[in-house]
Amino acid sequence: MDYLNVIAKLEENKRKLTEKLEDNTLPKEEYELIMHSIENYDYIIQLTEMNHFERGFAE
């Protein structure tokens, strides 16, 4: 997969989780689990961008 496809896939997964949060009947535990997953996706996206632009490598 190339960079743009990876980012698109990650963003789509994050969007699906965000949509689940709109359900007001979610138990607190499930809500927290989804929020944690969204934070993980944000982190993975950030790492992917760093790797793509080679900002994550110290020389």
PyMOL commands that set and color helices and strands:
alter all, ss='L'
color gray80, all
select helices_A, chain A and resi 3-20+28-52
alter helices_A, ss='H'
color red, helices_A
deselect
rebuild
show_as cartoon
